[in-house]
Structures are given as C-alpha cells and as structure tokens.
Amino acid sequence: MSTTVATTSQPVVETKRHPAGFWLVSTMQATERFSYYGMRGLLMLFLTTAAIKGGLGLDKPTAATIYANFTMFVYFAPLLGGYVADKYLGKRTTFFIGSLLIAAGMVGLFLSQTLFLVYAALFLLIIGNGFWKPNISSIVGDFYSNTDPRKDGAYSIFYTFINIGAFIAPFVCGTLAEKTFAVTQGAEIVSYGYKYGFLAAGVGMLVGSLLYLVFSDKYIGEIGKYNVQKAREQELAKKAEKDAAAAKKQPLTVEEKKRVVAIFLLAFFVIIFWAGFEQAGSSLTLYTNDYINRNVGGFEVPTSWFQSINPFLCVVLGPTFAWIFLRLSRRPQGDIPTARKMGYGLIILGLGFALMAGAALERGDTADAAIKANILWLFGAYTLHTVGEMFLSPVGLSMVSKLAPKQIAAIMMGVWFVATGFGNYLAGMSAAFVESWGALQVFGFVTVVSVGAGLLLCFLTPWFQKIMVVEEQ
C-alpha cells in the first residue's frame, strides 16, 4: 500500500521501561478486543435464537452465512484502513474514527430488530475494525526505533493485552445477556438479553475512545499524526525512489520465486487451520449451547463464557511456549523448522476436534437436545486448539516478512491475511454443515483433514527447508 503519510515521531529514548504512551495504546487495544469478542460470543446465539426469546430467529444455515461473511470481511477490511491512513488521514485519526464506527455498530446491534439493521450494524463493525486494527498495531512500533531491543517485547505485551480484553469480554457481555437480563420461568430461560451484551460491548469501545481523547496528547504526543507538509515531501521522495528503482528493477530470482511458492503453499495450510480454529464462534458455540451439559454444581455456565478459555490460555501458555522455542533455538540443530511447527499445530488442532467427535459419540449423535455431552470434552478441545495456535499463529507473519521478496512484500503479506479471512469464512459456514451433516460427521471430517494436512506438512518440511533459504540467514 502507499506510504505517503508523515508521522512526526518523538525522539525515542531507549531505556528499560516502556513509554507511557505504549501502555495507553495497549489498554485501548484491550477495550477494543473486549468489544469485539464480547459481541462475537453472542452473535451466533442472537441470530439463531427465536425472536420471542430475544433473538433474530434465523435458521442456522442463514445465520452461518451471515457470520461467515462478517468474519471474513473483518480480515479484509484492514487493507482499506491502512490505505486510508497512509494516503489521507494518518494512523491516529483513522483508528479513532474506527473506534467510533465500532461503538456505533454495537449500538446498532443493541437496537436491531430486523435483518436489515443487523446488516447495517455489521457493516459498521467491519469498516470500524478495518480502520482500527492495522493502525493501532502500527503505532505500537512507532514508539521504538528498529534497533530498540524493547520492540519485540512490546508486541508480546501488546498481544497479552489483546487476550486480557478477549478473556474478560464473555464474562461481562455473556453474563448480561444470559443471566442478568435473561427472563426466566422456573429453571427455563424464556427470553435472553443479548442486546444488553452488545450494548456493553459498545460501552467498552467508548471507554477506549474516551481514554484516547483524554490522554493521547499527553502520552502519545505527535506519534501517528498526519502532517500535510511532510506527507508531500515523503510522497515526492517516494516517487523519486520508485522511479530510480524502476530503472534498475530486476525480476525475481529463482530463489525468490521458490520462496513465493512456499508462502502460497503454507497459506493453503493456514486456511485449513483457521477454518477449524475459528469454529469457536460458530459451530462450537451452537453445539455448546444445545448439546453440552453446562451445569456445574447447580450453576449453568453461560455459553458465551467458553469464549474466554482461549484468551486465558494464550496469556498463560504464550510466555511458556516462547521460552520453550527460545531454548530449542539454542540447540546445535536449532529451533523446530517453521513448516514442521505449523504441521504440529494442525495435528494438535485435529486432536481437539477428535475430542468433539467423542462428545458427539457420547450423545449418540442424536438431535435430541435433552441428551448432553460432558463439559470436559469441550474444555479439552479448546485447550488443544490453543496449544495448536501456539505452534502456528505466532510464526506466520514473521515467516512471511522473512521470505517475501522486497518487490512484492506487501502483496505477500496481503496473501497471508486473505488466507486467514478465507479460513474464517469456512469456519463460519461450519455451523450450516453441522446442521445438515450432523456434528459427528463434521467434527470427524475436520479431525481427518487437520491431522492429515499436518502430517503432510511435516513430511514436506525437508522440501520446504530447501526453498525457504532466507529463514536461515
């Protein structure tokens, strides 16, 4: 994408402490993830619950299609947000507008009683996410020089804040929707308060917006602001640089073409992984709601609370796996090769779905919602899925940045995000497949495909190592 925006960066003092602005931005990111995951944990339930019970009353295939397209475009929209920031508004203004659009989308869901209003609200959320996501993440890096040893640690902390927001969200929004504002008759819930869960998600985003308005000038300063004069200077300098580069531009070498092939092939495996992993918000949510025994000691655990398992485990396991991989990298043979790590991630993901197939077998794969599966199947599946994520997700973007030839680096990064978007689309559609095929067939199919893809990737690792030569430099 174009990089014509000038951001007036303050002098960076490389000390052991992270700047106050970094902590402010990280806290704002936690409020945005609280908003998104609070909404996501309720969306499929809201779409499929009967209107008389506080939902929209859609059939599961229709709801799955809406959810699938929404989550896919959430990953495509940052391309637009990055372009708007680079070309016109700057990072700060763009992500602030994004926060307001997200809050407006949540309020739209709060008010939604028709499908049209739901579409309008989800559209606002897509654009808002696109404006927010790439720019606030980029600003984190602007606090540090490229040689600052704190930079990698900063992104790790930032990722932790993401998961803190995602962990808290289902407890707050889910409790409001399924407990506080739920109307009961005896032990039966006759109406859910989903709209209040969406409202809480919107309030969370507004808190982030308010933090920005109150503290940004003091703690972030000029970082990320748009400067017209410098933008023009950068535009002219970039044009001159492009003209000079075009005059001596060389075609991709044989080795570079091999690395491009590696990125595309690994992107295919990434689609498979996210198509399974992101079912947490679609088929697994509906299956949990209908067929998992959520009664623990007389308390019925709200369905949305299970969305907190993954971010909690990310916070706990993330540093552990970072330490393990660091220790492995110090071996004479080095760390586990990237392709093999990703293969392990797929295999572990598949084993998680094998547990869900076990849950379906325990129930006899019947459509009778009175027959429930043990809750431990679900806990085990989410745990394995998160372990699989540790093997695959953190290495992906780093791998692309290392392999992509400079001439097409942005395009290759875009390919990676598009692969993630398609994986989310397939995950969303999985709920429709569960409805038509049956849970055992879908969970078993995902198990076989994920484990098979993982084994294939492990088998192909020596070949990938030969064409991913940059990784060793």
N, C-alpha and C positions, 0 to 999 in steps of 0.2 A: 504494500500500500504506500501511498505518498507520505512523505515525512516533511511537510512544509511548515509545521508548527514550530515556533520558537518557544522553548520553555526556559525561563530565566531561573537558572539553578543557583541556590545559595552556595557559598563555599562549604565544602564538605570537610569536616574535621574528623579524622579517622581515630576515634577513641574506642575504648572497650564498650561504652554504653551506646545503645541505640538512641537516635534523636527522638524528642518528644513527639514530633510530627509522625514518625513511624508508628508509635503506639496509638495515636489518634486515628490514623488511617486503618490500622488493624482492627480497632474497636468498631469503626464504621463498617468494615467488611463483615464483622461478626453480626451486626444488626441486619445487614442485607441477607446474609445466609440464614439468619433466624427467620426473616420474612419469607424467603424462597422455600425453605424446607418445611416451615410451618404450613404454607399453602400446599406444597406438593403432597404432604402426608394426608391431606384431606380431599384433594381434588377428585381422585377416582371415586372415593366414597360419596362425595357430594353429587357427582354426575350420575351415579347408578342408584342412589337411594331414592325411593319413591317420593314424589312431590309432597304428599301428605305427611311425610316424615322429615321434611326439611331439606330434601334433595331436589335434583332436577328431573329424576325419573327416566333417564335414558337407558336403553338396553346396553348390555356390556360391550358388544361389538362397536356400537356407535361411540360410546364413551372411550373405548380403547383407541379408536381412530383419532378422536379429538386430542386425547392425552399424547398419543404418539407424535402427531404433527406439532403439538406445542413443544414438547421436549426436544424435538429435532431442530426446530427453528430457534430455540433458545441457544443452541450451539452455533447456528449460522449467523445470528444477529450481531455478535461481536465484530464481524468483518465490517459491517456498516458503522458500528460505533467507533471503531478505530479510524475509519476513513473520515468520519465527521470531525473527530478530534484533531486528526492530523491536518486536515485541509481547512477547517473553518473555525472551530470553537476552542480548541485546546482541551487538554485532559480534564482539568478541573471543572470547567463549565459543563462539559459533556456528561461527566459522571454525576454531577449534581442534578442536571435535567433528568438523567436516568433514574435517580432516586425518587424524584417527584412522579415520574411516569409509573414506577413500580408501586408506589403508595396509591396512586390513582387506580391502578389495576386491581389492587387488593380491595379498595373501596368498591370498585365495580363488581367484584365477586360478592362482596357483602350485600350489595343491592340487587344482584342478579336473580331474576325470577323467570327469565326467558333465555332460550338458547342464544339469541342474538346478543344479549347483554353479556353472556359468558364469552362469546367470541370477541367482543369489543374489549372486555377486561383482559383476556389472554393476549390479545394483540398489544395492549399497553405493556403488559409484563414482558413480552418478547422484546419490544423495542427498548424498554427501560433496562432490561438485562444487557442488551447489546451495547447500550451507551455506558453502562456501569462497569461491566466485567473487565474489558481489556484495559481501561484507562486507570482504574484504581490500582490494578495489579502492576501496571507500568510505573505508576507514581512511587510505589514501594522501592523500585530500583533507582529512582531519581534521587533518593536520599543518600546514595552511596556512589563512590567512584567505582570504575570497573576493577580496580586493584584493591579495593577495600575488602579485607578478609571477613568483615561482618556481613557481607551481602548475601552469601548462601544461607547463613544462619537466620538472616532477616526473613527470607522467604519461607524457611521452615517454621518460624514463629508465626508468620502471616497465615500459613496453612493450618496451624494449630487453632488460631482464632476463627478461621472458617469452620472448623469442626466443632468448636465450642458453640458457635451460633447454631449450627445444624443439630447439635445434641440437645440444646435447651428447647428449641422450637416445638418439637412434637409434644413435649410435656405441657407447655403453656397452651399452644393452639389446640392440641388434641384434647386436653382436659376441658377447655372451654366448650369445645364442640360436642364431646361425647359424655361429659359429666356435668359441668356447671350449668350449661344452658340446655341440657337434654331434658325432655319432659318424659316422665315415667309413669306407668300404671303398674303398681306392684313391682315385679322384677323386670318387667319389659319396658324397653325404651320405645315410646310411640312417636317421638319427634326429636331430631338432633339439632344442635345449634351450630351447624357448620359455618354459617355466615359470621358468627362471632369469632370463630377461629380465623377466618380470613381478615376480619377487622383487626384482630390482634397482630396478625402478620403485617398489615398496613401500618399500624402504630409503631411496630418495630422498625420499619423502614423510615418512618418520620422521625424517630429518635436519632437515627443515623444522620438524617438531613439536618436536624437541629444541632447536633454536635458539630457538623461542618460549618454551619452559619456562625456559631458562637466562637469556635476555637481555631478555624482554619487559618485566618490571617496571622494569628499569634504563633501557631506551631508549624504550619506548613509554609508560610511566607509566600514567596513568588514561585515556588516549585509547581510546575504543571499549568501555569497561567499562559494565556495566549498573548503574544507580543507581535503586533502587526508589522512593525519595522523589521524586527529580527526574522519574522516569518518570510518576509520578502527577500531579505538577504540570504536566508537559507535556501529559498526557492531558486534564486539565481545561482548560488554556489552549487546546488544540487544539479541544476540543469547543465552547468559547465562541466561538472564531474561526469554526468551521464554522457554528454557529447564526447568527452575525452575517452570515456570507457567504450563507447560505441565504435570509436575509430579503431580501437585495438582489441575489441571484443573477440574472444576466442570461443569456439564451440566447445561443448562439453567433451572432456576426455573420456576414454574408455572406462577408466576407473570411476569417474564421476557418474557416468551412465549406470554403472553397476550399483553405485550407492543409491541412485534414484530408484532403481528396480527394487532394492532392498526396502526402501521406505514404503513403496506402494504395496509390496507383499506383506510387510509387517502391519500396514494399515488394514489389510484384509483381516488379519487375525485380531486386530483391535476391535473391529466391528463385531466379531463373534463374541469377544469378551464383554463389551458393553451391552450387547443385546441380551446377555444373561444377567449381568450385574445389575443393570438399571431396572430389572423387573421388580425391584424392591418397591417402586412406586406404583406399579400397575398390577400384574398378576399375583404377586406375593401379597400385596395389600388386600386385594379382594379375597384371596384364598384364606388369609389370616382372619379376615372379618367373618367369613362364612363357615370355615371348617376347622379352625384351630381352637382348642379348649383354652380360652384365655382366663379362666377362673383360677386365681392363685390365692389360697387361703380365704376364700369367700369374697375376694375382690376381683372384679372383671377388668383386666388390663385393657385400656382403650387401644384400638387397632393402630392408631397413629403413633402411639408410643414406641412401637417397634422400629420406627424410622430413626430412633436415637441410638440404636445398637451400633450401627456402622460408624458414625462420627465419634462415639465414645471409644470404640476400639481403635480408630485411627489415631486419636490422641494418645492412647496407651501404647499401641504397637508401633506407631511411626518411629519414635526415637529408638525403640528396641531394634527394629529392622535396619535403621540407619547405622546403628552400632555394629550389627552383625555383618552388614555388607562392607563396612569400613574395615572390620577385622579380616574379612575374606580377601579384600583387595590387597592386604599386606602379605598374603601368601606368595610363595615363589611363582605359582601359576596364576596369581591374580584373582580378581573377583569372578563370580559366575558370569559367563557371557550374556549379553543383553537378550539375545534371541532365546536362550535357554531359560532365563529368568521369566520372560514373557510366557514361555511354554509351561513352566511350573505354575504361573498364575492362572492360566486356562485350565490346567488339570485340577487345581485346588477349587476353582470356581465350579467345575463339573462335579466334584465330590460333594460340594454344598447342595447342588441340585439333586444329587443321589439321595441325600437325606430327605429332601422334599418329596421325592418319589417314594421314600419309605413312609412318609406321613400319609401319602395317598393310599399306599398299600395297607397301612394300619386301619384306614377307614373303609377299605374295600372299594375305593374309588367310586363311592356312591354319590348321588346328587342329594341325598338326604342330609340337610344341614344339621339335623339333630345328632348325627354321628360325628364326633370331633376327634381330631388327632392331638397327640401330646405336644405341648408347647415346646418341649426340648428339641424336637425336630427343627423348629424354626430358629431357635437360638443357635443351634449347631450350624445351620445353613448360613445364617448371617455372619457367624464367626469365620467360617471357611471363606466366604465371599470376601471379607475384609482382608484376610491373610493373602488371598489371591490378588487383591488390589495392591498390596504392598510389593508384590513381585512384578507387577506390570505397569501400573499407572505412573509412579514417580520417574521411571527410566525413559518413558516415551518421548516427552518433549526434549529432554536432554539428548536423547539419541538423534532426534531429527536435527537439532541445532548443530550436532557434530557432523552428521552425514551430508546434509543438504549442501549442494554446490552454491557458492555465493550468488551466482547469476539468478538462481531461482529459489533462494532460501525462503522468501515469503510465500511463494506458491506451495512449497513443500510443507510449510507449517500449516497452511490452509488445508492441504490434503489431510493432515492429521486430525484437525478439528472437524472436517467434514466426515471423516470416518467415525469419530465419536458421535456426531449428530445422527448418522445413519444407524449406529448401534442403539442409540436412544429411541429412534423411531421403531425399530424392530422390537425393542423391549416393551414399548407402549402397546404395540399390536398384540403382544403375547396374551393379554387378557382375553382378547377375542378368540384366540386359539384354544385357551383353556375352556372357554365356553362351548366351543364346537367339538374339539377333540377329546377333552377330558384332561384333568390335571395330571394323572399318571403318565399319559402319553406325552404331554408337553414337557413335564419335568424330566421324564426319561429321555426324550429326544434331546433336550438341552444338555443333559449329562453326557450322552454319547458324543454329540457334536463338540462340546467343550473339551472333554478329555481326549477325543480323537485329534482335534486341532492342536491341543497342547503337546501330545505325543509326536505329532508330525513336525511341529516346530522344534522340539528337542532333537528329533532325528536330523532335521535340516540345519541345525546350529553350526556344524563344521563348515557347511557351504556358505552360510551367512557370514561367518567369520572371515572367509576369504574375500568377500566382496565389501565388507564393512571395515576396510583397512584404516579409515580415518579414526575409528574408535580407538585404535591402539597408539595413535600419535600423541 
